[in-house]
Amino acid sequence: MIIFTTAYSEYALESFELDVVDYLLKPISFARFLKSVEKAQAYLNSRGTGQDVTDDFFFIKCNGKIEKITLSEVVYIEALSNYVIVHTRQKKYITYLTFSGIEAQLPSQNFVRIHKSYLVALSAIQTIDGNEIITAGGRLPLSKITG
């Protein structure tokens, strides 16, 4: 099992084609590192049992309610100052949450950070066109590849 640790977000998409367990961007918080190790441990513990090691949903507070968001419905997530906008196939949810906080809740095998302000569901990516990713929700900026 492999967990990438790097300062370069532009290689995340390629890494998941190699079946890595996780992709951690520097600087790495201890909480995010621990989540990655727990994911690897859960995978080891569930091998051969046919159990899924991740939930298919998460919860956020939005408009005074706790909303259940199904991972398969999420197209992308956008950072907006101290808020996060979760764009799903049906609607968008605005919540007072840090971008790194919601990123830590998401399974990294399903989501990739493409820009300092955007996480996108790998299943929602239709096309990569230069420095943009095209999804059903629209065009999103892709950080420039360096090196």
CYANA upper distance limits for C-alpha pairs under 8 A (distance plus 0.5 A):
  1 MET  CA     20 VAL  CA      7.01
  1 MET  CA     21 VAL  CA      6.74
  1 MET  CA     40 ALA  CA      7.96
  2 ILE  CA     20 VAL  CA      5.52
  2 ILE  CA     21 VAL  CA      6.11
  2 ILE  CA     22 ASP  CA      7.66
  3 ILE  CA     20 VAL  CA      6.54
  3 ILE  CA     21 VAL  CA      5.93
  3 ILE  CA     22 ASP  CA      5.27
  3 ILE  CA     23 TYR  CA      6.29
  3 ILE  CA     24 LEU  CA      7.82
  3 ILE  CA     36 SER  CA      8.12
  4 PHE  CA     15 SER  CA      8.46
  4 PHE  CA     20 VAL  CA      7.96
  4 PHE  CA     22 ASP  CA      6.82
  4 PHE  CA     23 TYR  CA      5.22
  4 PHE  CA     24 LEU  CA      6.44
  5 THR  CA     23 TYR  CA      6.60
  5 THR  CA     24 LEU  CA      5.22
  5 THR  CA     25 LEU  CA      6.45
  5 THR  CA     26 LYS  CA      7.31
  6 THR  CA     23 TYR  CA      8.28
  6 THR  CA     24 LEU  CA      6.89
  6 THR  CA     25 LEU  CA      5.74
  6 THR  CA     26 LYS  CA      6.21
  7 ALA  CA     25 LEU  CA      5.75
  7 ALA  CA     26 LYS  CA      5.29
  7 ALA  CA     27 PRO  CA      7.87
  8 TYR  CA     12 ALA  CA      8.39
  8 TYR  CA     25 LEU  CA      7.42
  9 SER  CA     25 LEU  CA      7.16
  9 SER  CA    113 ARG  CA      7.09
  9 SER  CA    114 ILE  CA      7.09
  9 SER  CA    115 HIS  CA      8.14
  9 SER  CA    143 SER  CA      8.34
 10 GLU  CA    114 ILE  CA      7.21
 10 GLU  CA    143 SER  CA      7.18
 10 GLU  CA    144 LYS  CA      7.90
 10 GLU  CA    145 ILE  CA      6.44
 11 TYR  CA     15 SER  CA      6.81
 12 ALA  CA     16 PHE  CA      7.11
 12 ALA  CA     23 TYR  CA      6.94
 12 ALA  CA    112 VAL  CA      6.99
 12 ALA  CA    113 ARG  CA      8.14
 13 LEU  CA     17 GLU  CA      7.50
 13 LEU  CA    112 VAL  CA      7.19
 14 GLU  CA     18 LEU  CA      7.55
 15 SER  CA     19 ASP  CA      7.48
 15 SER  CA     20 VAL  CA      6.77
 15 SER  CA     23 TYR  CA      8.12
 16 PHE  CA     20 VAL  CA      6.05
 16 PHE  CA    109 GLN  CA      7.10
 20 VAL  CA    109 GLN  CA      8.42
 21 VAL  CA     36 SER  CA      8.18
 21 VAL  CA     39 LYS  CA      7.99
 21 VAL  CA     40 ALA  CA      6.86
 21 VAL  CA    108 SER  CA      8.49
 21 VAL  CA    109 GLN  CA      7.58
 22 ASP  CA     36 SER  CA      6.73
 22 ASP  CA    108 SER  CA      6.33
 22 ASP  CA    109 GLN  CA      7.15
 23 TYR  CA    108 SER  CA      7.34
 24 LEU  CA     28 ILE  CA      7.13
 24 LEU  CA     32 ARG  CA      8.28
 24 LEU  CA     33 PHE  CA      8.01
 28 ILE  CA     32 ARG  CA      7.07
 28 ILE  CA     33 PHE  CA      7.03
 29 SER  CA     33 PHE  CA      6.75
 30 PHE  CA     34 LEU  CA      6.49
 31 ALA  CA     35 LYS  CA      6.70
 32 ARG  CA     36 SER  CA      6.83
 32 ARG  CA    104 ALA  CA      6.56
 33 PHE  CA     37 VAL  CA      6.84
 34 LEU  CA     38 GLU  CA      6.57
 35 LYS  CA     39 LYS  CA      6.60
 35 LYS  CA    104 ALA  CA      8.08
 36 SER  CA     40 ALA  CA      6.85
 37 VAL  CA     41 GLN  CA      6.67
 38 GLU  CA     42 ALA  CA      6.47
 39 LYS  CA     43 TYR  CA      6.62
 39 LYS  CA     53 VAL  CA      7.93
 40 ALA  CA     44 LEU  CA      6.78
 41 GLN  CA     45 ASN  CA      6.63
 42 ALA  CA     46 SER  CA      6.54
 42 ALA  CA     53 VAL  CA      6.57
 43 TYR  CA     47 ARG  CA      6.53
 43 TYR  CA     53 VAL  CA      6.72
 46 SER  CA     50 GLY  CA      7.37
 46 SER  CA     51 GLN  CA      6.38
 46 SER  CA     52 ASP  CA      8.08
 46 SER  CA     53 VAL  CA      7.50
 47 ARG  CA     51 GLN  CA      8.29
 54 THR  CA    107 PRO  CA      7.50
 56 ASP  CA     70 THR  CA      6.46
 56 ASP  CA     71 LEU  CA      5.92
 56 ASP  CA     72 SER  CA      7.85
 57 PHE  CA     68 LYS  CA      7.17
 57 PHE  CA     69 ILE  CA      5.92
 57 PHE  CA     70 THR  CA      4.72
 57 PHE  CA     71 LEU  CA      5.61
 58 PHE  CA     68 LYS  CA      6.36
 58 PHE  CA     69 ILE  CA      5.90
 58 PHE  CA     70 THR  CA      7.15
 58 PHE  CA     71 LEU  CA      7.83
 58 PHE  CA    105 GLN  CA      7.83
 58 PHE  CA    106 LEU  CA      8.46
 59 PHE  CA     66 ILE  CA      6.90
 59 PHE  CA     67 GLU  CA      6.01
 59 PHE  CA     68 LYS  CA      5.10
 59 PHE  CA     69 ILE  CA      6.43
 60 ILE  CA     66 ILE  CA      6.08
 60 ILE  CA     67 GLU  CA      5.87
 60 ILE  CA     68 LYS  CA      7.25
 60 ILE  CA     69 ILE  CA      8.03
 60 ILE  CA     95 THR  CA      7.34
 61 LYS  CA     65 LYS  CA      6.06
 61 LYS  CA     66 ILE  CA      4.91
 61 LYS  CA     67 GLU  CA      6.55
 61 LYS  CA     95 THR  CA      6.50
 61 LYS  CA     96 TYR  CA      8.08
 62 CYS  CA     66 ILE  CA      6.69
 62 CYS  CA     67 GLU  CA      7.04
 62 CYS  CA     93 TYR  CA      7.02
 62 CYS  CA     94 ILE  CA      6.67
 62 CYS  CA     95 THR  CA      5.72
 62 CYS  CA     96 TYR  CA      8.39
 63 ASN  CA     95 THR  CA      8.42
 69 ILE  CA     73 GLU  CA      7.92
 69 ILE  CA     74 VAL  CA      8.12
 70 THR  CA     74 VAL  CA      7.45
 73 GLU  CA     88 THR  CA      5.66
 73 GLU  CA     89 ARG  CA      5.98
 73 GLU  CA     90 GLN  CA      8.19
 74 VAL  CA     86 VAL  CA      7.52
 74 VAL  CA     87 HIS  CA      6.50
 74 VAL  CA     88 THR  CA      4.67
 74 VAL  CA     89 ARG  CA      6.92
 74 VAL  CA    121 ALA  CA      7.10
 75 VAL  CA     87 HIS  CA      6.23
 75 VAL  CA     88 THR  CA      5.65
 75 VAL  CA     89 ARG  CA      6.82
 75 VAL  CA    120 VAL  CA      6.68
 75 VAL  CA    121 ALA  CA      5.99
 75 VAL  CA    124 ALA  CA      6.00
 75 VAL  CA    135 THR  CA      7.80
 75 VAL  CA    136 ALA  CA      7.94
 75 VAL  CA    137 GLY  CA      7.12
 76 TYR  CA     86 VAL  CA      6.89
 76 TYR  CA     87 HIS  CA      5.86
 76 TYR  CA     88 THR  CA      7.54
 76 TYR  CA    118 TYR  CA      7.47
 76 TYR  CA    119 LEU  CA      6.10
 76 TYR  CA    120 VAL  CA      4.68
 76 TYR  CA    121 ALA  CA      6.32
 76 TYR  CA    124 ALA  CA      8.39
 76 TYR  CA    137 GLY  CA      8.24
 77 ILE  CA     84 VAL  CA      7.42
 77 ILE  CA     85 ILE  CA      6.19
 77 ILE  CA     86 VAL  CA      5.07
 77 ILE  CA     87 HIS  CA      6.33
 77 ILE  CA    118 TYR  CA      6.17
 77 ILE  CA    119 LEU  CA      5.58
 77 ILE  CA    120 VAL  CA      6.79
 78 GLU  CA     84 VAL  CA      6.21
 78 GLU  CA     85 ILE  CA      5.57
 78 GLU  CA     86 VAL  CA      7.02
 78 GLU  CA     87 HIS  CA      8.24
 78 GLU  CA     99 PHE  CA      8.38
 78 GLU  CA    117 SER  CA      6.09
 78 GLU  CA    118 TYR  CA      5.27
 78 GLU  CA    119 LEU  CA      7.16
 79 ALA  CA     83 TYR  CA      6.77
 79 ALA  CA     84 VAL  CA      5.22
 79 ALA  CA     85 ILE  CA      6.94
 79 ALA  CA     98 THR  CA      8.30
 79 ALA  CA     99 PHE  CA      6.22
 79 ALA  CA    117 SER  CA      5.27
 79 ALA  CA    118 TYR  CA      6.91
 80 LEU  CA     84 VAL  CA      6.11
 80 LEU  CA     85 ILE  CA      7.62
 80 LEU  CA    117 SER  CA      8.04
 82 ASN  CA     96 TYR  CA      6.75
 82 ASN  CA     97 LEU  CA      6.91
 82 ASN  CA     98 THR  CA      6.50
 82 ASN  CA     99 PHE  CA      8.50
 83 TYR  CA     94 ILE  CA      7.23
 83 TYR  CA     95 THR  CA      6.05
 83 TYR  CA     96 TYR  CA      5.00
 83 TYR  CA     97 LEU  CA      5.84
 83 TYR  CA     98 THR  CA      6.88
 83 TYR  CA     99 PHE  CA      8.08
 84 VAL  CA     94 ILE  CA      6.28
 84 VAL  CA     95 THR  CA      5.95
 84 VAL  CA     96 TYR  CA      6.93
 84 VAL  CA     97 LEU  CA      6.42
 84 VAL  CA     98 THR  CA      7.21
 84 VAL  CA     99 PHE  CA      6.71
 85 ILE  CA     92 LYS  CA      7.03
 85 ILE  CA     93 TYR  CA      6.01
 85 ILE  CA     94 ILE  CA      5.01
 85 ILE  CA     95 THR  CA      7.01
 86 VAL  CA     92 LYS  CA      5.97
 86 VAL  CA     93 TYR  CA      5.57
 86 VAL  CA     94 ILE  CA      6.99
 87 HIS  CA     91 LYS  CA      6.78
 87 HIS  CA     92 LYS  CA      4.93
 87 HIS  CA     93 TYR  CA      7.11
 87 HIS  CA    137 GLY  CA      8.09
 88 THR  CA     92 LYS  CA      6.31
 89 ARG  CA    136 ALA  CA      8.47
 89 ARG  CA    137 GLY  CA      8.03
 97 LEU  CA    101 GLY  CA      7.08
 97 LEU  CA    102 ILE  CA      7.50
 98 THR  CA    102 ILE  CA      7.02
 99 PHE  CA    103 GLU  CA      6.63
 99 PHE  CA    117 SER  CA      8.25
100 SER  CA    104 ALA  CA      6.61
101 GLY  CA    105 GLN  CA      7.24
102 ILE  CA    106 LEU  CA      7.14
103 GLU  CA    119 LEU  CA      8.17
106 LEU  CA    110 ASN  CA      8.20
106 LEU  CA    111 PHE  CA      7.44
107 PRO  CA    111 PHE  CA      7.02
108 SER  CA    112 VAL  CA      7.00
110 ASN  CA    121 ALA  CA      6.29
110 ASN  CA    122 LEU  CA      6.07
110 ASN  CA    123 SER  CA      7.77
111 PHE  CA    119 LEU  CA      6.91
111 PHE  CA    120 VAL  CA      6.01
111 PHE  CA    121 ALA  CA      4.95
111 PHE  CA    122 LEU  CA      6.00
112 VAL  CA    119 LEU  CA      5.98
112 VAL  CA    120 VAL  CA      6.05
112 VAL  CA    121 ALA  CA      7.07
112 VAL  CA    122 LEU  CA      7.17
113 ARG  CA    118 TYR  CA      6.43
113 ARG  CA    119 LEU  CA      4.76
113 ARG  CA    120 VAL  CA      6.92
114 ILE  CA    118 TYR  CA      6.37
114 ILE  CA    119 LEU  CA      6.43
114 ILE  CA    120 VAL  CA      7.47
114 ILE  CA    141 PRO  CA      7.90
114 ILE  CA    142 LEU  CA      5.75
114 ILE  CA    143 SER  CA      6.65
115 HIS  CA    119 LEU  CA      7.68
115 HIS  CA    141 PRO  CA      7.13
115 HIS  CA    142 LEU  CA      6.04
115 HIS  CA    143 SER  CA      5.58
116 LYS  CA    143 SER  CA      8.33
118 TYR  CA    140 LEU  CA      8.15
118 TYR  CA    141 PRO  CA      8.47
120 VAL  CA    124 ALA  CA      7.67
120 VAL  CA    125 ILE  CA      7.98
121 ALA  CA    125 ILE  CA      7.38
124 ALA  CA    135 THR  CA      6.07
124 ALA  CA    136 ALA  CA      7.34
125 ILE  CA    133 ILE  CA      7.21
125 ILE  CA    134 ILE  CA      6.63
125 ILE  CA    135 THR  CA      5.48
125 ILE  CA    136 ALA  CA      8.39
126 GLN  CA    133 ILE  CA      8.06
126 GLN  CA    134 ILE  CA      6.10
126 GLN  CA    135 THR  CA      5.77
126 GLN  CA    136 ALA  CA      7.94
127 THR  CA    133 ILE  CA      6.41
127 THR  CA    134 ILE  CA      5.58
127 THR  CA    135 THR  CA      7.64
128 ILE  CA    132 GLU  CA      6.45
128 ILE  CA    133 ILE  CA      5.05
128 ILE  CA    134 ILE  CA      6.66
129 ASP  CA    133 ILE  CA      6.62
129 ASP  CA    134 ILE  CA      7.78
131 ASN  CA    141 PRO  CA      6.58
131 ASN  CA    142 LEU  CA      5.33
131 ASN  CA    143 SER  CA      7.22
131 ASN  CA    144 LYS  CA      7.04
132 GLU  CA    139 ARG  CA      6.68
132 GLU  CA    140 LEU  CA      5.89
132 GLU  CA    141 PRO  CA      5.10
132 GLU  CA    142 LEU  CA      5.45
133 ILE  CA    139 ARG  CA      6.19
133 ILE  CA    140 LEU  CA      5.66
133 ILE  CA    141 PRO  CA      6.88
133 ILE  CA    142 LEU  CA      6.82
134 ILE  CA    138 GLY  CA      6.31
134 ILE  CA    139 ARG  CA      5.09
134 ILE  CA    140 LEU  CA      6.89
135 THR  CA    139 ARG  CA      6.82
135 THR  CA    140 LEU  CA      8.30
